[in-house]
């Protein structure tokens, strides 16, 4: 699944929040839906966020010496088109 989604955490910003980068233009929805179903994808997102709460926020709070409970997100839409998502929407209807 990670092969078809360009996303992840990469360092911290200047006030100590974890930086999340998602490159939506690199996403390959047709390939993604071949290897995963919707409930598994939702479970994956929930597990990722639990990891952020338990690990990233804790580590960032220790480093910043204050409580960190937000992320800094960068959404790179280079190469993204709405037609990439239309295929899945048509399949759901």
mmCIF file as gemmi writes it, N, C-alpha and C atoms, coordinates in Angstrom:
data_model
loop_
_atom_site.group_PDB
_atom_site.id
_atom_site.type_symbol
_atom_site.label_atom_id
_atom_site.label_alt_id
_atom_site.label_comp_id
_atom_site.label_asym_id
_atom_site.label_entity_id
_atom_site.label_seq_id
_atom_site.pdbx_PDB_ins_code
_atom_site.Cartn_x
_atom_site.Cartn_y
_atom_site.Cartn_z
_atom_site.occupancy
_atom_site.B_iso_or_equiv
_atom_site.pdbx_formal_charge
_atom_site.auth_seq_id
_atom_site.auth_asym_id
_atom_site.pdbx_PDB_model_num
ATOM 1 N N . UNK Axp A 1 ? 0.814 -1.191 0 1 0 ? 1 A 1
ATOM 2 C CA . UNK Axp A 1 ? 0 0 0 1 0 ? 1 A 1
ATOM 3 C C . UNK Axp A 1 ? 0.855 1.251 0 1 0 ? 1 A 1
ATOM 4 N N . UNK Axp A 2 ? 1.95 1.234 0.752 1 0 ? 2 A 1
ATOM 5 C CA . UNK Axp A 2 ? 2.812 2.415 0.837 1 0 ? 2 A 1
ATOM 6 C C . UNK Axp A 2 ? 3.4 2.778 -0.526 1 0 ? 2 A 1
ATOM 7 N N . UNK Axp A 3 ? 3.502 1.78 -1.406 1 0 ? 3 A 1
ATOM 8 C CA . UNK Axp A 3 ? 4.051 2.003 -2.727 1 0 ? 3 A 1
ATOM 9 C C . UNK Axp A 3 ? 3.171 2.942 -3.552 1 0 ? 3 A 1
ATOM 10 N N . UNK Axp A 4 ? 1.864 2.947 -3.3 1 0 ? 4 A 1
ATOM 11 C CA . UNK Axp A 4 ? 0.921 3.694 -4.113 1 0 ? 4 A 1
ATOM 12 C C . UNK Axp A 4 ? 0.445 4.984 -3.465 1 0 ? 4 A 1
ATOM 13 N N . UNK Axp A 5 ? 0.937 5.296 -2.28 1 0 ? 5 A 1
ATOM 14 C CA . UNK Axp A 5 ? 0.584 6.537 -1.606 1 0 ? 5 A 1
ATOM 15 C C . UNK Axp A 5 ? 1.872 7.239 -1.194 1 0 ? 5 A 1
ATOM 16 N N . UNK Axp A 6 ? 2.03 8.481 -1.614 1 0 ? 6 A 1
ATOM 17 C CA . UNK Axp A 6 ? 3.214 9.239 -1.221 1 0 ? 6 A 1
ATOM 18 C C . UNK Axp A 6 ? 2.913 10.081 0.007 1 0 ? 6 A 1
ATOM 19 N N . UNK Axp A 7 ? 3.17 9.542 1.187 1 0 ? 7 A 1
ATOM 20 C CA . UNK Axp A 7 ? 2.867 10.272 2.42 1 0 ? 7 A 1
ATOM 21 C C . UNK Axp A 7 ? 3.774 9.801 3.54 1 0 ? 7 A 1
ATOM 22 N N . UNK Axp A 8 ? 3.892 10.637 4.572 1 0 ? 8 A 1
ATOM 23 C CA . UNK Axp A 8 ? 4.655 10.234 5.737 1 0 ? 8 A 1
ATOM 24 C C . UNK Axp A 8 ? 5.066 11.42 6.585 1 0 ? 8 A 1
ATOM 25 N N . UNK Axp A 9 ? 5.639 11.126 7.732 1 0 ? 9 A 1
ATOM 26 C CA . UNK Axp A 9 ? 6.121 12.155 8.646 1 0 ? 9 A 1
ATOM 27 C C . UNK Axp A 9 ? 7.606 12.377 8.418 1 0 ? 9 A 1
ATOM 28 N N . UNK Axp A 10 ? 8.002 13.634 8.474 1 0 ? 10 A 1
ATOM 29 C CA . UNK Axp A 10 ? 9.387 13.974 8.162 1 0 ? 10 A 1
ATOM 30 C C . UNK Axp A 10 ? 9.83 15.142 9.048 1 0 ? 10 A 1
ATOM 31 N N . UNK Axp A 11 ? 10.408 14.85 10.198 1 0 ? 11 A 1
ATOM 32 C CA . UNK Axp A 11 ? 10.955 15.886 11.067 1 0 ? 11 A 1
ATOM 33 C C . UNK Axp A 11 ? 9.907 16.69 11.813 1 0 ? 11 A 1
ATOM 34 N N . UNK Axp A 12 ? 10.341 17.846 12.312 1 0 ? 12 A 1
ATOM 35 C CA . UNK Axp A 12 ? 9.466 18.748 13.065 1 0 ? 12 A 1
ATOM 36 C C . UNK Axp A 12 ? 9.627 20.17 12.531 1 0 ? 12 A 1
ATOM 37 N N . UNK Axp A 13 ? 8.605 21.002 12.756 1 0 ? 13 A 1
ATOM 38 C CA . UNK Axp A 13 ? 8.711 22.4 12.345 1 0 ? 13 A 1
ATOM 39 C C . UNK Axp A 13 ? 9.4 23.213 13.442 1 0 ? 13 A 1
ATOM 40 N N . UNK Axp A 14 ? 9.492 24.523 13.266 1 0 ? 14 A 1
ATOM 41 C CA . UNK Axp A 14 ? 10.276 25.334 14.207 1 0 ? 14 A 1
ATOM 42 C C . UNK Axp A 14 ? 9.643 25.474 15.589 1 0 ? 14 A 1
ATOM 43 N N . UNK Axp A 15 ? 8.356 25.112 15.724 1 0 ? 15 A 1
ATOM 44 C CA . UNK Axp A 15 ? 7.766 25.158 17.067 1 0 ? 15 A 1
ATOM 45 C C . UNK Axp A 15 ? 7.57 23.765 17.654 1 0 ? 15 A 1
ATOM 46 N N . UNK Axp A 16 ? 8.086 22.735 16.957 1 0 ? 16 A 1
ATOM 47 C CA . UNK Axp A 16 ? 8.117 21.4 17.534 1 0 ? 16 A 1
ATOM 48 C C . UNK Axp A 16 ? 7.064 20.418 17.071 1 0 ? 16 A 1
ATOM 49 N N . UNK Axp A 17 ? 6.179 20.831 16.155 1 0 ? 17 A 1
ATOM 50 C CA . UNK Axp A 17 ? 5.132 19.921 15.685 1 0 ? 17 A 1
ATOM 51 C C . UNK Axp A 17 ? 5.686 18.945 14.647 1 0 ? 17 A 1
ATOM 52 N N . UNK Axp A 18 ? 5.211 17.704 14.634 1 0 ? 18 A 1
ATOM 53 C CA . UNK Axp A 18 ? 5.638 16.772 13.584 1 0 ? 18 A 1
ATOM 54 C C . UNK Axp A 18 ? 5.115 17.242 12.221 1 0 ? 18 A 1
ATOM 55 N N . UNK Axp A 19 ? 5.945 17.123 11.196 1 0 ? 19 A 1
ATOM 56 C CA . UNK Axp A 19 ? 5.578 17.561 9.85 1 0 ? 19 A 1
ATOM 57 C C . UNK Axp A 19 ? 5.094 16.349 9.047 1 0 ? 19 A 1
ATOM 58 N N . UNK Axp A 20 ? 3.868 16.449 8.536 1 0 ? 20 A 1
ATOM 59 C CA . UNK Axp A 20 ? 3.273 15.4 7.712 1 0 ? 20 A 1
ATOM 60 C C . UNK Axp A 20 ? 3.245 15.889 6.272 1 0 ? 20 A 1
ATOM 61 N N . UNK Axp A 21 ? 3.806 15.103 5.362 1 0 ? 21 A 1
ATOM 62 C CA . UNK Axp A 21 ? 3.831 15.471 3.947 1 0 ? 21 A 1
ATOM 63 C C . UNK Axp A 21 ? 3.057 14.428 3.158 1 0 ? 21 A 1
ATOM 64 N N . UNK Axp A 22 ? 2.14 14.911 2.326 1 0 ? 22 A 1
ATOM 65 C CA . UNK Axp A 22 ? 1.389 14.018 1.451 1 0 ? 22 A 1
ATOM 66 C C . UNK Axp A 22 ? 1.495 14.531 0.03 1 0 ? 22 A 1
ATOM 67 N N . UNK Axp A 23 ? 1.983 13.685 -0.856 1 0 ? 23 A 1
ATOM 68 C CA . UNK Axp A 23 ? 2.119 14.028 -2.266 1 0 ? 23 A 1
ATOM 69 C C . UNK Axp A 23 ? 0.989 13.347 -3.03 1 0 ? 23 A 1
ATOM 70 N N . UNK Axp A 24 ? -0.133 14.04 -3.12 1 0 ? 24 A 1
ATOM 71 C CA . UNK Axp A 24 ? -1.326 13.454 -3.729 1 0 ? 24 A 1
ATOM 72 C C . UNK Axp A 24 ? -1.149 13.175 -5.215 1 0 ? 24 A 1
ATOM 73 N N . UNK Axp A 25 ? -0.289 13.925 -5.889 1 0 ? 25 A 1
ATOM 74 C CA . UNK Axp A 25 ? -0.052 13.704 -7.313 1 0 ? 25 A 1
ATOM 75 C C . UNK Axp A 25 ? 0.639 12.384 -7.598 1 0 ? 25 A 1
ATOM 76 N N . UNK Axp A 26 ? 1.321 11.822 -6.608 1 0 ? 26 A 1
ATOM 77 C CA . UNK Axp A 26 ? 1.995 10.541 -6.784 1 0 ? 26 A 1
ATOM 78 C C . UNK Axp A 26 ? 1.077 9.351 -6.504 1 0 ? 26 A 1
ATOM 79 N N . UNK Axp A 27 ? -0.103 9.628 -5.95 1 0 ? 27 A 1
ATOM 80 C CA . UNK Axp A 27 ? -1.024 8.562 -5.587 1 0 ? 27 A 1
ATOM 81 C C . UNK Axp A 27 ? -1.515 7.847 -6.85 1 0 ? 27 A 1
ATOM 82 N N . UNK Axp A 28 ? -1.639 6.543 -6.761 1 0 ? 28 A 1
ATOM 83 C CA . UNK Axp A 28 ? -2.167 5.729 -7.863 1 0 ? 28 A 1
ATOM 84 C C . UNK Axp A 28 ? -3.406 5.003 -7.355 1 0 ? 28 A 1
ATOM 85 N N . UNK Axp A 29 ? -4.566 5.677 -7.391 1 0 ? 29 A 1
ATOM 86 C CA . UNK Axp A 29 ? -5.776 5.091 -6.81 1 0 ? 29 A 1
ATOM 87 C C . UNK Axp A 29 ? -6.165 3.743 -7.411 1 0 ? 29 A 1
ATOM 88 N N . UNK Axp A 30 ? -6.004 3.586 -8.714 1 0 ? 30 A 1
ATOM 89 C CA . UNK Axp A 30 ? -6.393 2.314 -9.325 1 0 ? 30 A 1
ATOM 90 C C . UNK Axp A 30 ? -5.549 1.161 -8.795 1 0 ? 30 A 1
ATOM 91 N N . UNK Axp A 31 ? -4.255 1.386 -8.601 1 0 ? 31 A 1
ATOM 92 C CA . UNK Axp A 31 ? -3.371 0.353 -8.049 1 0 ? 31 A 1
ATOM 93 C C . UNK Axp A 31 ? -3.663 0.123 -6.569 1 0 ? 31 A 1
ATOM 94 N N . UNK Axp A 32 ? -3.96 1.223 -5.852 1 0 ? 32 A 1
ATOM 95 C CA . UNK Axp A 32 ? -4.255 1.129 -4.428 1 0 ? 32 A 1
ATOM 96 C C . UNK Axp A 32 ? -5.471 0.243 -4.18 1 0 ? 32 A 1
ATOM 97 N N . UNK Axp A 33 ? -6.534 0.433 -4.967 1 0 ? 33 A 1
ATOM 98 C CA . UNK Axp A 33 ? -7.759 -0.341 -4.761 1 0 ? 33 A 1
ATOM 99 C C . UNK Axp A 33 ? -7.587 -1.799 -5.17 1 0 ? 33 A 1
ATOM 100 N N . UNK Axp A 34 ? -6.53 -2.113 -5.917 1 0 ? 34 A 1
ATOM 101 C CA . UNK Axp A 34 ? -6.261 -3.505 -6.258 1 0 ? 34 A 1
ATOM 102 C C . UNK Axp A 34 ? -5.699 -4.277 -5.057 1 0 ? 34 A 1
ATOM 103 N N . UNK Axp A 35 ? -5 -3.576 -4.168 1 0 ? 35 A 1
ATOM 104 C CA . UNK Axp A 35 ? -4.328 -4.259 -3.057 1 0 ? 35 A 1
ATOM 105 C C . UNK Axp A 35 ? -5.01 -4.074 -1.71 1 0 ? 35 A 1
ATOM 106 N N . UNK Axp A 36 ? -6.038 -3.205 -1.648 1 0 ? 36 A 1
ATOM 107 C CA . UNK Axp A 36 ? -6.667 -2.938 -0.347 1 0 ? 36 A 1
ATOM 108 C C . UNK Axp A 36 ? -8.152 -2.663 -0.544 1 0 ? 36 A 1
ATOM 109 N N . UNK Axp A 37 ? -8.954 -3.002 0.467 1 0 ? 37 A 1
ATOM 110 C CA . UNK Axp A 37 ? -10.368 -2.666 0.42 1 0 ? 37 A 1
ATOM 111 C C . UNK Axp A 37 ? -10.641 -1.495 1.364 1 0 ? 37 A 1
ATOM 112 N N . UNK Axp A 38 ? -11.852 -0.961 1.303 1 0 ? 38 A 1
ATOM 113 C CA . UNK Axp A 38 ? -12.175 0.244 2.065 1 0 ? 38 A 1
ATOM 114 C C . UNK Axp A 38 ? -12.046 0.085 3.584 1 0 ? 38 A 1
ATOM 115 N N . UNK Axp A 39 ? -12.576 -0.981 4.199 1 0 ? 39 A 1
ATOM 116 C CA . UNK Axp A 39 ? -12.428 -1.119 5.657 1 0 ? 39 A 1
ATOM 117 C C . UNK Axp A 39 ? -10.957 -1.196 6.097 1 0 ? 39 A 1
ATOM 118 N N . UNK Axp A 40 ? -10.137 -1.863 5.296 1 0 ? 40 A 1
ATOM 119 C CA . UNK Axp A 40 ? -8.719 -1.957 5.634 1 0 ? 40 A 1
ATOM 120 C C . UNK Axp A 40 ? -8.042 -0.601 5.519 1 0 ? 40 A 1
ATOM 121 N N . UNK Axp A 41 ? -8.429 0.181 4.521 1 0 ? 41 A 1
ATOM 122 C CA . UNK Axp A 41 ? -7.865 1.522 4.362 1 0 ? 41 A 1
ATOM 123 C C . UNK Axp A 41 ? -8.234 2.411 5.547 1 0 ? 41 A 1
ATOM 124 N N . UNK Axp A 42 ? -9.49 2.347 5.977 1 0 ? 42 A 1
ATOM 125 C CA . UNK Axp A 42 ? -9.933 3.137 7.132 1 0 ? 42 A 1
ATOM 126 C C . UNK Axp A 42 ? -9.168 2.695 8.386 1 0 ? 42 A 1
ATOM 127 N N . UNK Axp A 43 ? -9.028 1.383 8.577 1 0 ? 43 A 1
ATOM 128 C CA . UNK Axp A 43 ? -8.288 0.871 9.726 1 0 ? 43 A 1
ATOM 129 C C . UNK Axp A 43 ? -6.827 1.345 9.692 1 0 ? 43 A 1
ATOM 130 N N . UNK Axp A 44 ? -6.243 1.373 8.502 1 0 ? 44 A 1
ATOM 131 C CA . UNK Axp A 44 ? -4.873 1.843 8.349 1 0 ? 44 A 1
ATOM 132 C C . UNK Axp A 44 ? -4.739 3.305 8.762 1 0 ? 44 A 1
ATOM 133 N N . UNK Axp A 45 ? -5.692 4.155 8.345 1 0 ? 45 A 1
ATOM 134 C CA . UNK Axp A 45 ? -5.66 5.56 8.738 1 0 ? 45 A 1
ATOM 135 C C . UNK Axp A 45 ? -5.793 5.721 10.254 1 0 ? 45 A 1
ATOM 136 N N . UNK Axp A 46 ? -6.671 4.913 10.858 1 0 ? 46 A 1
ATOM 137 C CA . UNK Axp A 46 ? -6.856 4.986 12.308 1 0 ? 46 A 1
ATOM 138 C C . UNK Axp A 46 ? -5.583 4.558 13.042 1 0 ? 46 A 1
ATOM 139 N N . UNK Axp A 47 ? -4.943 3.493 12.572 1 0 ? 47 A 1
ATOM 140 C CA . UNK Axp A 47 ? -3.699 3.036 13.193 1 0 ? 47 A 1
ATOM 141 C C . UNK Axp A 47 ? -2.593 4.072 13.047 1 0 ? 47 A 1
ATOM 142 N N . UNK Axp A 48 ? -2.528 4.721 11.896 1 0 ? 48 A 1
ATOM 143 C CA . UNK Axp A 48 ? -1.53 5.762 11.681 1 0 ? 48 A 1
ATOM 144 C C . UNK Axp A 48 ? -1.729 6.912 12.662 1 0 ? 48 A 1
ATOM 145 N N . UNK Axp A 49 ? -2.99 7.323 12.853 1 0 ? 49 A 1
ATOM 146 C CA . UNK Axp A 49 ? -3.246 8.43 13.77 1 0 ? 49 A 1
ATOM 147 C C . UNK Axp A 49 ? -2.977 8.027 15.221 1 0 ? 49 A 1
ATOM 148 N N . UNK Axp A 50 ? -3.28 6.792 15.581 1 0 ? 50 A 1
ATOM 149 C CA . UNK Axp A 50 ? -2.948 6.325 16.927 1 0 ? 50 A 1
ATOM 150 C C . UNK Axp A 50 ? -1.44 6.353 17.145 1 0 ? 50 A 1
ATOM 151 N N . UNK Axp A 51 ? -0.685 6.001 16.119 1 0 ? 51 A 1
ATOM 152 C CA . UNK Axp A 51 ? 0.776 6.059 16.207 1 0 ? 51 A 1
ATOM 153 C C . UNK Axp A 51 ? 1.25 7.501 16.403 1 0 ? 51 A 1
ATOM 154 N N . UNK Axp A 52 ? 0.608 8.428 15.728 1 0 ? 52 A 1
ATOM 155 C CA . UNK Axp A 52 ? 0.956 9.842 15.886 1 0 ? 52 A 1
ATOM 156 C C . UNK Axp A 52 ? 0.71 10.288 17.321 1 0 ? 52 A 1
ATOM 157 N N . UNK Axp A 53 ? -0.425 9.918 17.865 1 0 ? 53 A 1
ATOM 158 C CA . UNK Axp A 53 ? -0.779 10.319 19.228 1 0 ? 53 A 1
ATOM 159 C C . UNK Axp A 53 ? 0.19 9.701 20.239 1 0 ? 53 A 1
ATOM 160 N N . UNK Axp A 54 ? 0.446 8.401 20.099 1 0 ? 54 A 1
ATOM 161 C CA . UNK Axp A 54 ? 1.262 7.699 21.097 1 0 ? 54 A 1
ATOM 162 C C . UNK Axp A 54 ? 2.759 7.972 20.965 1 0 ? 54 A 1
ATOM 163 N N . UNK Axp A 55 ? 3.26 8.08 19.745 1 0 ? 55 A 1
ATOM 164 C CA . UNK Axp A 55 ? 4.705 8.197 19.552 1 0 ? 55 A 1
ATOM 165 C C . UNK Axp A 55 ? 5.167 9.6 19.172 1 0 ? 55 A 1
ATOM 166 N N . UNK Axp A 56 ? 4.638 10.115 18.086 1 0 ? 56 A 1
ATOM 167 C CA . UNK Axp A 56 ? 5.123 11.384 17.566 1 0 ? 56 A 1
ATOM 168 C C . UNK Axp A 56 ? 4.871 12.543 18.533 1 0 ? 56 A 1
ATOM 169 N N . UNK Axp A 57 ? 3.627 12.664 19.02 1 0 ? 57 A 1
ATOM 170 C CA . UNK Axp A 57 ? 3.324 13.761 19.938 1 0 ? 57 A 1
ATOM 171 C C . UNK Axp A 57 ? 4.139 13.65 21.225 1 0 ? 57 A 1
ATOM 172 N N . UNK Axp A 58 ? 4.304 12.443 21.715 1 0 ? 58 A 1
ATOM 173 C CA . UNK Axp A 58 ? 5.075 12.233 22.938 1 0 ? 58 A 1
ATOM 174 C C . UNK Axp A 58 ? 6.535 12.634 22.729 1 0 ? 58 A 1
ATOM 175 N N . UNK Axp A 59 ? 7.144 12.153 21.644 1 0 ? 59 A 1
ATOM 176 C CA . UNK Axp A 59 ? 8.546 12.471 21.367 1 0 ? 59 A 1
ATOM 177 C C . UNK Axp A 59 ? 8.734 13.963 21.11 1 0 ? 59 A 1
ATOM 178 N N . UNK Axp A 60 ? 7.828 14.561 20.35 1 0 ? 60 A 1
ATOM 179 C CA . UNK Axp A 60 ? 7.933 15.997 20.065 1 0 ? 60 A 1
ATOM 180 C C . UNK Axp A 60 ? 7.738 16.827 21.325 1 0 ? 60 A 1
ATOM 181 N N . UNK Axp A 61 ? 6.858 16.387 22.209 1 0 ? 61 A 1
ATOM 182 C CA . UNK Axp A 61 ? 6.638 17.1 23.471 1 0 ? 61 A 1
ATOM 183 C C . UNK Axp A 61 ? 7.895 17.057 24.343 1 0 ? 61 A 1
ATOM 184 N N . UNK Axp A 62 ? 8.551 15.904 24.375 1 0 ? 62 A 1
ATOM 185 C CA . UNK Axp A 62 ? 9.792 15.801 25.146 1 0 ? 62 A 1
ATOM 186 C C . UNK Axp A 62 ? 10.871 16.725 24.592 1 0 ? 62 A 1
ATOM 187 N N . UNK Axp A 63 ? 11.002 16.757 23.275 1 0 ? 63 A 1
ATOM 188 C CA . UNK Axp A 63 ? 12.025 17.605 22.663 1 0 ? 63 A 1
ATOM 189 C C . UNK Axp A 63 ? 11.734 19.09 22.835 1 0 ? 63 A 1
ATOM 190 N N . UNK Axp A 64 ? 10.463 19.477 22.689 1 0 ? 64 A 1
ATOM 191 C CA . UNK Axp A 64 ? 10.088 20.888 22.772 1 0 ? 64 A 1
ATOM 192 C C . UNK Axp A 64 ? 9.925 21.367 24.212 1 0 ? 64 A 1
ATOM 193 N N . UNK Axp A 65 ? 9.893 20.427 25.16 1 0 ? 65 A 1
ATOM 194 C CA . UNK Axp A 65 ? 9.672 20.737 26.58 1 0 ? 65 A 1
ATOM 195 C C . UNK Axp A 65 ? 8.345 21.469 26.816 1 0 ? 65 A 1
ATOM 196 N N . UNK Axp A 66 ? 7.36 21.131 25.981 1 0 ? 66 A 1
ATOM 197 C CA . UNK Axp A 66 ? 5.978 21.602 26.148 1 0 ? 66 A 1
ATOM 198 C C . UNK Axp A 66 ? 5.088 20.603 25.426 1 0 ? 66 A 1
ATOM 199 N N . UNK Axp A 67 ? 3.799 20.6 25.747 1 0 ? 67 A 1
ATOM 200 C CA . UNK Axp A 67 ? 2.911 19.612 25.145 1 0 ? 67 A 1
ATOM 201 C C . UNK Axp A 67 ? 2.623 19.968 23.685 1 0 ? 67 A 1
ATOM 202 N N . UNK Axp A 68 ? 2.866 19.003 22.834 1 0 ? 68 A 1
ATOM 203 C CA . UNK Axp A 68 ? 2.579 19.14 21.406 1 0 ? 68 A 1
ATOM 204 C C . UNK Axp A 68 ? 1.402 18.233 21.081 1 0 ? 68 A 1
ATOM 205 N N . UNK Axp A 69 ? 0.357 18.784 20.478 1 0 ? 69 A 1
ATOM 206 C CA . UNK Axp A 69 ? -0.804 17.975 20.135 1 0 ? 69 A 1
ATOM 207 C C . UNK Axp A 69 ? -1.392 18.366 18.783 1 0 ? 69 A 1
ATOM 208 N N . UNK Axp A 70 ? -0.579 18.989 17.929 1 0 ? 70 A 1
ATOM 209 C CA . UNK Axp A 70 ? -0.97 19.324 16.569 1 0 ? 70 A 1
ATOM 210 C C . UNK Axp A 70 ? 0.127 18.88 15.611 1 0 ? 70 A 1
ATOM 211 N N . UNK Axp A 71 ? -0.244 18.661 14.372 1 0 ? 71 A 1
ATOM 212 C CA . UNK Axp A 71 ? 0.748 18.389 13.339 1 0 ? 71 A 1
ATOM 213 C C . UNK Axp A 71 ? 0.776 19.558 12.365 1 0 ? 71 A 1
ATOM 214 N N . UNK Axp A 72 ? 1.844 19.627 11.6 1 0 ? 72 A 1
ATOM 215 C CA . UNK Axp A 72 ? 1.951 20.588 10.511 1 0 ? 72 A 1
ATOM 216 C C . UNK Axp A 72 ? 1.884 19.769 9.233 1 0 ? 72 A 1
ATOM 217 N N . UNK Axp A 73 ? 0.882 20.027 8.396 1 0 ? 73 A 1
ATOM 218 C CA . UNK Axp A 73 ? 0.671 19.21 7.202 1 0 ? 73 A 1
ATOM 219 C C . UNK Axp A 73 ? 0.998 19.982 5.935 1 0 ? 73 A 1
ATOM 220 N N . UNK Axp A 74 ? 1.678 19.313 5.029 1 0 ? 74 A 1
ATOM 221 C CA . UNK Axp A 74 ? 1.984 19.864 3.717 1 0 ? 74 A 1
ATOM 222 C C . UNK Axp A 74 ? 1.319 18.952 2.699 1 0 ? 74 A 1
ATOM 223 N N . UNK Axp A 75 ? 0.45 19.516 1.882 1 0 ? 75 A 1
ATOM 224 C CA . UNK Axp A 75 ? -0.257 18.753 0.866 1 0 ? 75 A 1
ATOM 225 C C . UNK Axp A 75 ? 0.237 19.218 -0.501 1 0 ? 75 A 1
ATOM 226 N N . UNK Axp A 76 ? 1.002 18.369 -1.164 1 0 ? 76 A 1
ATOM 227 C CA . UNK Axp A 76 ? 1.564 18.68 -2.474 1 0 ? 76 A 1
ATOM 228 C C . UNK Axp A 76 ? 0.635 18.122 -3.544 1 0 ? 76 A 1
ATOM 229 N N . UNK Axp A 77 ? -0.038 18.999 -4.271 1 0 ? 77 A 1
ATOM 230 C CA . UNK Axp A 77 ? -1.012 18.583 -5.277 1 0 ? 77 A 1
ATOM 231 C C . UNK Axp A 77 ? -0.423 18.552 -6.687 1 0 ? 77 A 1
ATOM 232 N N . UNK Axp A 78 ? 0.893 18.657 -6.818 1 0 ? 78 A 1
ATOM 233 C CA . UNK Axp A 78 ? 1.532 18.626 -8.124 1 0 ? 78 A 1
ATOM 234 C C . UNK Axp A 78 ? 1.222 17.305 -8.823 1 0 ? 78 A 1
ATOM 235 N N . UNK Axp A 79 ? 0.676 17.39 -10.021 1 0 ? 79 A 1
ATOM 236 C CA . UNK Axp A 79 ? 0.358 16.196 -10.785 1 0 ? 79 A 1
ATOM 237 C C . UNK Axp A 79 ? -0.987 15.567 -10.444 1 0 ? 79 A 1
ATOM 238 N N . UNK Axp A 80 ? -1.726 16.14 -9.499 1 0 ? 80 A 1
ATOM 239 C CA . UNK Axp A 80 ? -3.02 15.584 -9.093 1 0 ? 80 A 1
ATOM 240 C C . UNK Axp A 80 ? -4.11 16.095 -10.025 1 0 ? 80 A 1
ATOM 241 N N . UNK Axp A 81 ? -5.051 15.243 -10.359 1 0 ? 81 A 1
ATOM 242 C CA . UNK Axp A 81 ? -6.223 15.672 -11.132 1 0 ? 81 A 1
ATOM 243 C C . UNK Axp A 81 ? -7.456 14.992 -10.562 1 0 ? 81 A 1
ATOM 244 N N . UNK Axp A 82 ? -8.583 15.644 -10.723 1 0 ? 82 A 1
ATOM 245 C CA . UNK Axp A 82 ? -9.835 15.103 -10.2 1 0 ? 82 A 1
ATOM 246 C C . UNK Axp A 82 ? -10.179 13.797 -10.911 1 0 ? 82 A 1
ATOM 247 N N . UNK Axp A 83 ? -9.765 13.664 -12.154 1 0 ? 83 A 1
ATOM 248 C CA . UNK Axp A 83 ? -10.07 12.443 -12.899 1 0 ? 83 A 1
ATOM 249 C C . UNK Axp A 83 ? -9.423 11.217 -12.253 1 0 ? 83 A 1
ATOM 250 N N . UNK Axp A 84 ? -8.351 11.412 -11.479 1 0 ? 84 A 1
ATOM 251 C CA . UNK Axp A 84 ? -7.726 10.301 -10.766 1 0 ? 84 A 1
ATOM 252 C C . UNK Axp A 84 ? -8.706 9.676 -9.783 1 0 ? 84 A 1
ATOM 253 N N . UNK Axp A 85 ? -9.55 10.489 -9.183 1 0 ? 85 A 1
ATOM 254 C CA . UNK Axp A 85 ? -10.476 10.011 -8.162 1 0 ? 85 A 1
ATOM 255 C C . UNK Axp A 85 ? -11.816 9.586 -8.757 1 0 ? 85 A 1
ATOM 256 N N . UNK Axp A 86 ? -12.168 10.091 -9.928 1 0 ? 86 A 1
ATOM 257 C CA . UNK Axp A 86 ? -13.463 9.776 -10.535 1 0 ? 86 A 1
ATOM 258 C C . UNK Axp A 86 ? -13.637 8.29 -10.793 1 0 ? 86 A 1
ATOM 259 N N . UNK Axp A 87 ? -12.574 7.576 -11.097 1 0 ? 87 A 1
ATOM 260 C CA . UNK Axp A 87 ? -12.675 6.149 -11.375 1 0 ? 87 A 1
ATOM 261 C C . UNK Axp A 87 ? -13.252 5.407 -10.181 1 0 ? 87 A 1
ATOM 262 N N . UNK Axp A 88 ? -12.765 5.721 -8.979 1 0 ? 88 A 1
ATOM 263 C CA . UNK Axp A 88 ? -13.245 5.04 -7.778 1 0 ? 88 A 1
ATOM 264 C C . UNK Axp A 88 ? -14.674 5.441 -7.463 1 0 ? 88 A 1
ATOM 265 N N . UNK Axp A 89 ? -15.021 6.717 -7.634 1 0 ? 89 A 1
ATOM 266 C CA . UNK Axp A 89 ? -16.36 7.19 -7.337 1 0 ? 89 A 1
ATOM 267 C C . UNK Axp A 89 ? -17.357 6.495 -8.26 1 0 ? 89 A 1
ATOM 268 N N . UNK Axp A 90 ? -17.035 6.337 -9.543 1 0 ? 90 A 1
ATOM 269 C CA . UNK Axp A 90 ? -17.934 5.658 -10.479 1 0 ? 90 A 1
ATOM 270 C C . UNK Axp A 90 ? -18.129 4.199 -10.075 1 0 ? 90 A 1
ATOM 271 N N . UNK Axp A 91 ? -17.085 3.567 -9.555 1 0 ? 91 A 1
ATOM 272 C CA . UNK Axp A 91 ? -17.195 2.175 -9.122 1 0 ? 91 A 1
ATOM 273 C C . UNK Axp A 91 ? -18.062 2.019 -7.886 1 0 ? 91 A 1
ATOM 274 N N . UNK Axp A 92 ? -18.099 3.051 -7.029 1 0 ? 92 A 1
ATOM 275 C CA . UNK Axp A 92 ? -18.883 2.98 -5.795 1 0 ? 92 A 1
ATOM 276 C C . UNK Axp A 92 ? -20.374 3.163 -6.062 1 0 ? 92 A 1
ATOM 277 N N . UNK Axp A 93 ? -20.727 3.889 -7.131 1 0 ? 93 A 1
ATOM 278 C CA . UNK Axp A 93 ? -22.134 4.201 -7.412 1 0 ? 93 A 1
ATOM 279 C C . UNK Axp A 93 ? -22.821 3.062 -8.081 1 0 ? 93 A 1
